[in-house]
Amino acid sequence: MSSKDESAPAETETNTLSPSAPTRQQSSTDAQGQFSAAVDDLLDQLQHKFDTTSREMFGKFDDMARRLDELEASLSAAGDAGAPTSPTPK
């Protein structure tokens, strides 16, 4: 009786593993596919955020450059208007 008990679990174990092996491989492939899709989605979101932030930063840089140009022109005009004229030689 003990010899039958020892061989029975071995057969059950072998039968249990064989049908589940393709299922494990499929679930592994599905999990990899889902992981790849999630990573692709995350990268798309990051790219979109990066593009938006870059666009905003370049817009602010352009605005700052325009304002600095206006300030420089204003200071130059004020300096020219407020500068005393040099005396003409007699």
C-alpha positions as CSV (number, residue, x, y, z in Angstrom):
1,M,0.0,0.0,0.0
2,S,2.8,2.4,0.7
3,S,4.3,1.9,-2.8
4,K,1.0,2.9,-4.4
5,D,0.8,6.0,-2.2
6,E,4.3,7.1,-3.2
7,S,3.7,6.7,-6.9
8,A,0.3,8.3,-7.0
9,P,1.4,11.8,-6.0
10,A,4.2,11.7,-8.5
11,E,1.8,11.0,-11.3
12,T,-0.6,13.7,-10.1
13,E,2.2,16.2,-9.9
14,T,3.4,15.4,-13.4
15,N,-0.1,15.7,-14.8
16,T,-0.7,18.9,-12.9
17,L,2.4,20.6,-14.2
18,S,2.1,19.6,-17.9
19,P,-1.3,21.3,-18.7
20,S,-0.4,24.4,-16.6
21,A,3.0,25.0,-18.3
22,P,1.4,26.7,-21.5
23,T,-0.9,28.7,-19.3
24,R,2.0,30.0,-17.3
25,Q,3.8,30.9,-20.5
26,Q,0.7,32.6,-21.8
27,S,0.1,34.5,-18.6
28,S,3.8,35.5,-18.6
29,T,3.5,36.8,-22.2
30,D,0.3,38.6,-21.3
31,A,1.9,40.1,-18.2
32,Q,4.9,41.2,-20.3
33,G,2.5,42.7,-22.9
34,Q,0.6,44.6,-20.2
35,F,3.8,45.8,-18.7
36,S,5.1,47.0,-22.1
37,A,1.8,48.8,-22.7
38,A,1.9,50.4,-19.3
39,V,5.5,51.6,-19.9
40,D,4.6,52.9,-23.4
41,D,1.6,54.8,-21.9
42,L,3.8,56.2,-19.2
43,L,6.4,57.3,-21.7
44,D,3.8,59.0,-23.8
45,Q,2.5,60.9,-20.8
46,L,6.0,62.0,-19.9
47,Q,6.7,63.1,-23.5
48,H,3.4,65.1,-23.5
49,K,4.3,66.8,-20.2
50,F,7.8,67.5,-21.3
51,D,6.6,69.0,-24.6
52,T,4.1,71.2,-22.7
53,T,6.7,72.3,-20.2
54,S,9.2,73.0,-22.9
55,R,6.7,75.1,-24.9
56,E,5.8,77.1,-21.7
57,M,9.4,77.7,-20.8
58,F,10.4,78.9,-24.3
59,G,7.4,81.2,-24.3
60,K,8.5,82.7,-21.0
61,F,12.1,83.0,-22.3
62,D,10.8,84.8,-25.4
63,D,8.6,87.1,-23.3
64,M,11.6,87.9,-21.0
65,A,13.9,88.6,-23.9
66,R,11.2,91.0,-25.4
67,R,10.8,92.8,-22.1
68,L,14.6,93.1,-21.6
69,D,14.9,94.5,-25.1
70,E,12.2,97.1,-24.3
71,L,13.9,97.9,-21.0
72,E,17.3,98.4,-22.8
73,A,15.7,100.6,-25.4
74,S,13.9,102.6,-22.7
75,L,17.1,103.1,-20.7
76,S,19.0,104.0,-23.9
77,A,16.4,106.6,-24.8
78,A,16.3,108.0,-21.3
79,G,20.1,108.2,-21.2
80,D,20.2,110.0,-24.5
81,A,17.5,112.5,-23.5
82,G,18.9,113.2,-20.0
83,A,22.6,113.5,-21.1
84,P,23.8,117.0,-21.1
85,T,25.0,118.2,-24.4
86,S,28.7,118.7,-24.6
87,P,29.7,122.3,-24.8
88,T,30.8,123.4,-28.2
89,P,34.3,124.7,-28.4
90,K,34.5,128.5,-28.8
